[in-house]
Amino acid sequence: MSEKAELLNFSDDAYLLKFKGKDENRNVMVMLHHDVVNATGNWKEEPFEGTIKDGKIWERGAVDTKTPLFAEFSAIEELLEEGFEFRVNTYLFSSHN
């Protein structure tokens, strides 16, 4: 994927991958975040340990948007492996904080 994309860094925690499209005058962006905010309040389990209790995962940010972010990366990677060419410039953006 990195060979086909232009990586633009805005800071240590914001990443933008640009995949050049056939029509460079049009753009689309897919975006999510990869951070987990501080755990405030009273937690019955440690918020960042990933405790499994009663068949459930107890962890701050265990679900959030990490799975969709992984799915977007995987889908784009598979498309590129198949030789897919984007019709428009396609951006994949993820940030923290």
N, C-alpha and C positions, 0 to 999 in steps of 0.2 A: 504494500500500500504506500509506503513512504517513497518508493521510487516513482510513483505515478502522481504524487500530490506535492503541492508547494506548502511547506509548513511556515505559518506565521505565528510568532510568539508575541504576546502582548505583555506578558509578565511571567513569573515562574509558575503561575497556576492558570493560565488561559491559553488554550491551544486552538488554532484554526487551521484546518487542512482544506486546501483548495484543489479541486479536481477540474481541470480545464474542460469546458464543454465545446460542442460544435458551434453553438451560437454564443459568442462571448459577450453579447449585449444583454443577455438574460441571466438571472441568477436565482438559485434556491439555496436555502440554508436549513440544515437539520442541527438542532442544538439541545444540549442537556448540561447538567452539571455533575461533577464528580466529587463533591465535598459532602461533609456531614457537619452540621452546625453543633455547637456545644450542647451538652446534655444538662438541662437545668431542671430543677424540681426534684421531687422524691421518686427514685427508681427502686423497684423491688429487687432488681438484679443489676449487676454492674453494666452500665450502658454500652461499653465498648469491648466486652469480652465474648460476645456471641454465645451466650448460655442457651442450651437446649433444655427446656423444662415443660412438662406436660405436652410433649409433641409439638412445641412451638419454639421458634428462635426469638430470643429476647436480646435485641441489640439495637442501638441507635443507628438508624440509616441502613438497616439490614436489607431493605427492599428499595426504597427511594427510587432513584433513576439509574442505578448502576446496570441493571439488567437491560433496559432499553438502550443505554449507551453501548453496551457490549453487542447487542443485536444490530445496531446501526453500523458499528465497525465491521462486524462479521458480514453483513449483507453487502457493504461496499467492497470489502475484500473479495468476496465470492464473485461479484460482478466483474471486478477488474481481472481476476484469474480467468474468466470466461471471455475476456477481450471486449467487454462492454464499453461503449463510448457514450459519455453523458451528452445529452442534447443541449444542456445549458451548463454554465459554471455551477458546480455543486460544492457547497461548503459544509464541512462537519466541524462544529464548534463545541467545546466543552470548557467549563471554567470551575474554579474553586473560590469560594468567598466572593 
